[in-house]
Amino acid sequence: MKNALFIRSFAYLFLGALSLNSYGVGFRIPEQGTAAAARANAFTATADDPSAVYYNPAGILQNDGLRNMFGAYTISLRSSVDLDTSAKNNHFTNTNNNWQIAPESYYTWHPAGQPVAFGLGVYVPFGFAINYPDDTPIRDVAHKGRLGYTTISPVVAFQVSRTFSIAIGPTINYSTATLERGIFAPGDQFKFNGAGWTFGFIAAMMWVPAPEHHFGLTYRSATRLDYSGHTYENTDAFTSGGVTIPAINTHSNADVAIDFPQTITAGYSYRPRPDWNFEFDVDWADWGSLNTATIHTSTGDLALPFNWRSSFMYEFGITKQFSHNFHTSIGYCYSQKSVPSGSFDPAVPDTNRHIFSAGFGQGYERFSWNVAYQFIYGPPRTISEGTVSDGTYRFDAHALSFSIGYKF
């Protein structure tokens, strides 16, 4: 019990800051380090700062001594919905479009001359938030929702040979979830609040057969998170066809299990000269494991049909080193949608997306800093499935990332 309380208390520091909108990758947040974000996350075969704990923990052997890094990924998203229906308020926006933040913190320790290194990361790999007006035609499908998910990840890396290293470690995951939908008319509400925690693991390798060629591979296990909480149903009394429907005000214990995907990322970094780094990564997420989740309550069950599919991200990044340890980076990522049209839900209006990124930073004897910018564009997606959600969904976003590091 004490361990669970500690994990929840630690995770709340990160959950309290999170309210991200995530499109194109389900509700995954792949940006977990500023130097990597500047390269559109093409970092698995580079992984040469403490964020390697996330991207490729085998890379922490490249960091001598004791180091830490703190950072955050912030995003402002603009999204709009044009429904095909002629009903009132058929055009609206996601009203939760202020700057939102996902923090990360990493620590690495590589004892001098030893073939082993240790790392610890605390980051937010999943999250989303949606906040539609209460008077839209889809209010009984999607009104408000929020997912917060914090991972604590201790890792250990081993230098197997001069050119090959491996790493492994558990992940301790704590999450909260909120879902709100309308029932009959604006003002009424169905709401689920829940929280839970679970375990997984991460494993990785790095192979450097020559200074010009670096290969990386990272695997993150699937997790199933059992959310335990409550449902609330509130409606006012109203009359329909001369019949008075009494008010509803119920509160029930509830639980639901959500599957989060396993992922595999493979990367190749080519370095024709020490001051140039070109990397290409392919990232696969097994969203096909997320099918129908069911909210179980004492008064009945509510099915949440996801029925998503696996998807890929293709990431390319370039970094140029200059004098005084100053560097600049650019990158591009194409991310496939994870939600097919037949399973589309306005609560997670998923689409293909293009990510254009750039950034720069500098390292000193003990101190380092990085900043990055991303422009994220999702082409309009039109849904024509004969449902109330039919229409066109649009979005674009601006994101900033920053980090500071220190070597003790």
N, C-alpha and C positions, 0 to 999 in steps of 0.2 A: 504493500500500500504506500509506504514512504517513497519507494522508487517511482511509482506511478505519479504521485503528487509532485515529485521533483521534475519529472519529464513534462508534466502539464504546465508547471510554473515556468519552466525554461521556454517551452514552446509558445506560451502566451506572449512573450516578449516579441516574437516574430508574427504571430497570428494577429496581434493588435494592430500591426502596421499594414496588413495585407487586405487588399480589395481589388484584385486585378481582374481585368477582362481579358480572356484568352481565346483567340480565334485561330483556326488553322492547325492547331495541335490539340484539339479537344480542350481540356483545361490544364494542359501541361505548360510549365514555364521553363524553357530550356536555357534561358540566359542566367547564368549563375556566377559570372565573373566578368569584370570590365574589359580586361585584355582580350578575353574570348568574345565578348559581345561586339567589340570593334572589328573582329574578323568574322562576324556572322556565325559565331560558335564553332568555326573550324579550328579546333584546339586540341582534339583528342591525341594527335600525334606530336603535339608541342608540349602542352601541360607543364610549363616550366615556372609557374608561380604557385602559391598555396591553394588556388582554386582547383589545382589538379586533384584535390581530394574528391571533387565532384566529377570533373571531366575525364580524368584518367589517373587514379591514385598511384599507379606504378611510376608516374612522373615525379612524385614527391622526392625521389632519390636525387633529383637534379638540384634540390635546394639544400645547401649546407647549413648546419646549425639549427637554431630555433628561430622560427619566423611566424608572423601572423599577418592577416589581411582582413580588413573590414570594408564592406561595400554595400551598395544598394542599386537596384534596377527600378527606375521610375518610368511610368508610362501615362500618357494622356490619349484617350481613344475617342474618336468620333464615329458613332454608328447611327444608322437610320433604317427605318422599316417602312416600306410601301406595300400595304396589303391589297390584294386584288378585290376584296369586298368593297361595296359602296357604303358600308355602315359608317356611322360617325366615328371620327378619330382613327381613320385607317392609315394615317401617316404620322409617325412619331419617332422619337429618338430614345436611345438609352440615356437616361438622365444622370447616370453615375459616371461622368466623364472627366472628373477632376484628376489632377496628378495623383497617382497611386504608387505604392512602393512595396517592393519585396527585398528585404535585407539578406545579406549573407555574411558569414564569419568563418574564417579558416585559420588553423594552426598546424604547423608542420615542425618536426624535429628529426634531423638526420645527424646522428653522432659522427664526429669526424673519423674518417677511415673505416667506418663500419658498413657492412653490406645490408643494413636494415634501416628503415625510416618509419616514422609514425606520423599520423595525421588525424585531425578532428575537424569536421565541418558541421555547421548549422545553417541550413538553407531552406528555401521554400520551392520545392519542385512542382507543385500543383497549386492551382487556385483560380477562382473566377468570381465575378460579381455581375449581376444584372439588376437593373432597376427601371422597369417600364412604368409608364403612367397607369393609374388605377382604372381608367375608363376606356381602355382599348378593346377591340373585338377579341383579342387573344388573352384577356386577363385570367380566364379560367384554365389557360394552358401555361402561361408564363407571366408573372408579375414581378417578383423579386427572388433573388437567390444569391447565395454566397457560399464559397468553399474556401477554407483555410487549411493548409497542410504544411507542417513543419517536420523536417528530417534532421536528426542528430546522427552523424556518421563518423564513427572512429574507424580508421584503416591502418593497416600495416603493409609495408612494401619490402620486397626482398630482391637483392641483386643476385640473380641466378648465375649469370656469367657477365663478362665484360660488355656484352651487347644486348643482354636480355634481362628484363625485370618483370616481376609480377606483383600483384597487390590484391588484398581481399579485406573485407570488413562488414560488420552488420550495419543495418540501418534501423533506427528507432523512430517511429513515425507517429505523430499525433495530429489529429484533424478535427475540425468542427464544420458543420454543415447546416445551412438554413435554406428552406424552400417555402415560398409563399405563392399561393394561387387564389384567384377569386372563386366564388361559388355561384351566386345568383346575380347580385347587383353590386356596383361600386360601393365600397365600404365594408362588405363582408370579407371573410378571410378563412382560408385553410393554411395552417402554418406547421412546419416540422422543424424542430431544433434538435440536433444531436451531436455527439462527440464520441471519439474512440481513439484507440491507438493499436499499432500492430508492428510487426518486425519484418524485415527483409534483409537483403545483402547486396553488396556491390563487389565485382571482381574485374580485374583489368590486367593488361600486359602492355609492355612497350619493347620494341625491337629496333635497334639502331645498328644495322650491318655496316654502315659507313657514315661519316659525318654528314654527307649530303642527303641521306635517306633515313627517315624516321617513320616507323609504323606504330599505330596505337589501336587498341581494341578495348572497349568497356562494355560490361554487361551489368544491368540493374534488374533485380528480380521483380516479379509481380508481387503485389500485396493485395490482400482483401481486408478492408476496413469495416468493422462492425460498429455502426453508429447507434448509440443508445441515447434516447432522449424522450421527447414528448411531442404530441400533436395537439393543435388547438383549432377548433372550429367555432366561428362566431358569425351569426347573421341576425339581422333585424327581422321582426315579424312583417309579413307583407301579404297582400291579397292578390290572388290570381284566379280569374274565372269565377269570381264570387266566393272563392274558398280562401279562408285565412290560414296562412302557413305560419306556425308559431316560430318564435325566435329560437335560435340554436346557440348554445354556449357550453361546449364540451372540452374536456381536457383529458388526454389519455396517455399512458405510457406507450412508447413506440420504439421500434428499431428497424434498421435497414442495413444491408451489406452491399458495399460498392467495391468492384474490382478495379484496381489500378494496374496499368500494363507493365509487362516486362519490356525492356528496351535494350537494343544493341547498337553501339556506335563504332564504326571503323574509320580510321583516318590515315592519310599518307601525307607527310610533310617533305617537300623537296627544297633543299638549301644549296643552290649553285655556288653561293659565296656565304661567308659567315654573316654578312649584313642583310641577306635576303631570306625570307621564309615564305614559301607558297604551300598552302595546305588545302586538301579536299577531303571532306568527310561525308559519309552516308549514315544516316540515323534512322533506325526502324523502331516503331512503337506498336506493340501488339494490342491496339485498341479493340480488336475483334473479340477479345475476352470479355468486354463489357456488353452484356446482353440486357436482360430485363431484371431490374432490381425491384424489390417489393417492400413497401413500408408496412410493417406488421403492427397493428394496434389492437387494443382490447375490443374495439367496436367494429373491426373489419380491416381488410387489406387494401392498399392502393398500389397498383403496378406502375412502375416507371420504365417504359420501354426505351432502352438506348439502342441496342443492336448496331453498334458502331463497327468500323472495319479498320484493319491495320493500315498504317500510313508511313510514308518516308519523308525525311528532310534531306535536301542536298545542299551542302554548305561549302563555300569557297572563300578563303581568306588570304591576304598578303600582308606581311609586315616588313618594313624597312628600318634598319638600325642606322642611326647617325652618331656623330661624335657626342661625347659627354653622356653616353648611355640614354640618349633620347630616341624614341621610336614612334613611327606612325603606322596605322593599319587601315585597311579597307576590307569589305567583305560583302558577299551576297548569299542569300539563302532562299531556296524555293521549298515551301512546306505544303504537302498535300493535305487536303481536308480529310478528316476522320469520320465525319457523319454523312452517310449516304442520304439522298433526297427522300427516300421512303421512310427514313427514321428521323427526319429533320425536326428539331425542337427549337423554337425561338429562345428558350432559356439558354441554349448554347448554340448561337447562330454561326456554326462553323463554316469555313470557306478555305479555298486555297489562298496562300498568301505569299507575297514577295517581300523580302527584308533587305534593305540597303543600309550598310553600316560603315562607320568611320570612327577613328579615335586616335589618341596619342597619349604618351606618358613618358616618364623619366625615372630612372633609378639612380640612387646615390649610394654612398658606402653602407648606410643602414636603412634609409628611408626611400620609399617609392610611391608613386601615384599614377593613376590612369583615369581618363575620362573617355566616354564613347557616346555616340549618337546613332540612333536607328530610325529610319522611316519605314513604316510597315503599311503595305497596301494590300487590301483584299478586293479583287474584282467583284463587281455586283453578282450576287447569286440569286437566281430566280427559282422559286419552288412552285411546282404545279402538280400537286398530288391530290387535289380534290378535298383539301382540308381547310380549316379556318386559318391556318398558318400560311397559306399560299400567298406569294408576293415576292418582292425583291428586297434583298438585304445588302446593305453597303457599309463599309467601314474603312477607315485609315487611322493611323496612330503615329505619334512621335514618342520616342523613348530616349531617356538619358540614363547612363550608368556611370558610377564613379567608385573608386576604391583607393585606399591608402594601405601601405604595407610597412612593416618594420622588421628588421633583422637584429636579434639580440646578440 
